[in-house]
Amino acid sequence: MKKVSAHNVDPITIENRLLELSSSRSFFALYTSRGYPNSHKKYELVFGWGAKKVLFKEELKSGGLESGWKFGFLGYELRHEFEELSKGNPTQGDWPDAQFFIPEIVGVLKLDGTLEISASSQEEAQKVLDMVLQASSLIKDGPTRLEFQPIETRAQYVQAIESLKQHIQHGDIYEVNYCTSFRAEIKELDPVALFQKMANATDAPFSAYLKMDHHILLCTSPERYVLKEERSILSQPIKGTNRRLKQDNERAQKVLLESEKERAENVMIVDLVRNDLSHVASKGSVEVTELLGMYAFKNVNQMISTVKAVLKPEVSNWDIIASSFPMGSMTGAPKISAMELAELHEKTAREVYSGATGYVTPEGDFDFNVVIRSIALNTLSKVATLHVGGAITILSDPQEEYEECMLKAESMFQSAK
């Protein structure tokens, strides 16, 4: 591909222009850090559109996740490729297990403000650059209302948590991520306008707008699943959430950090991630470089840890996914038992939620988030879904867990008004 570039480009201005351009395209992907100062990010944003080829699960398994620009998602149900697990909860949005596309146009906005566009020819790249740099309105004024209805009542949620705690009490598991869901009928909706409201409410560093024909993912995730750079990999699991205070937020962070329950959740998942990465890592290279790090986002505080490793020789991108998917923060420990029990108690399939979305670079590096704080749209069946969940331990209070779920969903519910 041929490249052209421009300098001193404002991230949010370009983000809004790209979203404006997405409306006329069937395949479009935007991954944006929203300016959040993550020490491991390489780009402010990455985007691509136009599908030279669409890759599904079987092609991804046979080398489709290796080198070359690709954008897409790994749905939670992809877990059945790696483990013998029960499956039976009804789907709502009919999402594939996994899907990526090879883009015709790619753009990256580097940390120094350089916007680089790649296309099949110099002329095409310049044409796209000129189009992207055109002025646009900052926020789309389109319909964003979705009337979400819960799939289970609060009482049903509490009953499920009580049952899961019994399994913990009996030693079947130590921790489990339990998810509840909401569904809405799509009537009149502008997905771009809705995503902009969600993104502006959170400024989450792993936000994504992904359009795969009639499936559209609006994701404002604060969590990285796994980053690969040459022979190094890095995972940043989140466990521990509370509301960010407008004043004296240090007090809220101190409460979170000192919570025995939240610390235990985080440490257990860090151990699980260490074990997952060890299957593809060189001996002795797995290390926890940050434990119980405290991060303030626009609406919540999060406790985040960082696990790094050096890859063994000849490990493929698919091998990395196979060793670590689904991510420990969305399953529990032990992983297989936790997934089985979550499946037994949850009312619907998670589909793309609890999976990952991200991109692969020409060098074969990749960066995938965890699909949380998201709304998934099927514009063909006119169904919108919203999932939210949290880690359940022996110390969990079911009523408090429900309130934490509502806190996590708050920005999405308010955006969809």
Residue, then its C-alpha position, 0 to 999 in steps of 0.5 A: m500500500k502507498k502512504v501519504s501524511a499530514h501533520n498537527v492533526d487534532p484527534i477528536t476532530i478527525e475522529n468525528r470526521l471519520l465517524e461522519l464518513s462511516s455512514s456510507r460504508s458497509f465495513f468500517a472500523l475506528y479504534t480510538s484512545r480518546g486522548y487517554p494517556n495510556s503508557h503502552k499506546k502507539y497510536e491516538l487512533v486507527f481506522g480502516w474501511g472497505a473490505k477487500k475480503v471478509l474473514f470468518k472463524e475458519e479462515l482466522k484459525s488457518g492463518g487469517l490473524e497473522s500479518g497484514w492490516k485486519f480489523g474485526f472482533l472475536g466473540y465470546e462464543l469463540r471459546h468453544e474452539f478452545e474448550e469443551l463447554s456447554k452451549g445453549n443460552p439463546t442469542q439476541g443479535d445473531w453475531p458470528d463467533a468471529q469476523f475480520f475484514i481486510p481493508e481497502i483504506v487504512g489510517v493511523l494517527k500517531l502520538d505526535g499528531t501525524l495522520e498517515i493514510s495508506a491505500s492501493s495508490q498514491e493518488e487514492a491515498q491523497k484523495v482519502l487524506d483530503m476527504v478526511l481533513q475536510a471540516s465537519s460538524l463535531i457532533k451528529d444530531g441524530p436519534t439515539r433513543l433505545e428503550f432497553q428492557p432487562i432480560e432478568t429482573r433484579a430478583q432473578y439476578v440476586q437469586a443467580i448470585e446467591s446460587l453462584k456463591q453456593h458453588i464458591q462456598h462448596g469449592d467448585i470455583y473461587e470467582v465467576n464473572y456473571c453477566t446480565s443483559f438488556r434488549a431494545e428494538i431499533k426503531e429510529l436510530d443514528p448509531v454514530a450519534l449514539f456512539q459519540k454520546m457514549a464516547n464523550a461520556t466516558d473518554a475510554p481508552f479502548s473505544a471502538y466503532l465497528k461496522m460489519d455490514h448489518h452488525i455494528l458495535l459501539c464500544t467504550s471499553p477501558e480494558r485491554y485484552v492483549l497487546k502484541e509488539e514483535r515478540s512481547i505481549l501484554s495484558q491489562p485485566i481490570k477488576g475493581t470498580n467504583r464511581r468517580l467523585k467530582q470532588d475528592n476522588e482520591r477518597a473514592q480511590k482509597v476506598l476501592l484500593e483498600s477493599e478486601k473483595e476488590r483486591a482479591e478479585n484482581v489478584m485472582i484474575v492476575d494469577l489466571v492471566r499469568n497462567d494463560l500467558s505462560h503457555v505461549a511465553s518463554k520460560g521465566s518471562v511472565e511478570v506482573t509489572e503493575l499490581l492493583g494500579m488505580y486509574a480514574f476515568k471520566n465516570v468510574n475508577q478502575m483497578i488495573s494490573t499489567v502482565k507482560a511476557v516474551l513469546k516463545p519462538e514460532v508462536s502464532n497470533w492464533d496460538i496467543i488467542a487460543s491460550s488466553f481467550p476468553m480473557g480471565s477478567m470476563t470468566g473467573a477462576p478456575k476458568i473452565s468451571a467458572m464459564e460453565l457455571a456462568e452459562l448455567h445461570e445466565k439467561t442469554a448468550r453473550e455473543v460479541y460481549s466479553g469478547a474482543t475487538g481490535y486490529v492486526t498490523p502489517e508486521g503481525d502485531f495486534d492490539f485487542n480490547v475487552v468488549i465491555r461498556s458496549i451496545a451491539l446493534n443488528t440493523l437487519s433484525k432491528v435488535a440492540t443488546l447491552h450486557v453488563g457484568g461483574a466478578i462474584t466472590i464469596l465476599s460479594d453482596p448480591q444487591e451491591e453487585y447489581e448496583e455495580c452493574m447499573l453503574k457500569a451501564e449508566s453511561m450507556f443508558q443515559s446516552a441512549k435516551 
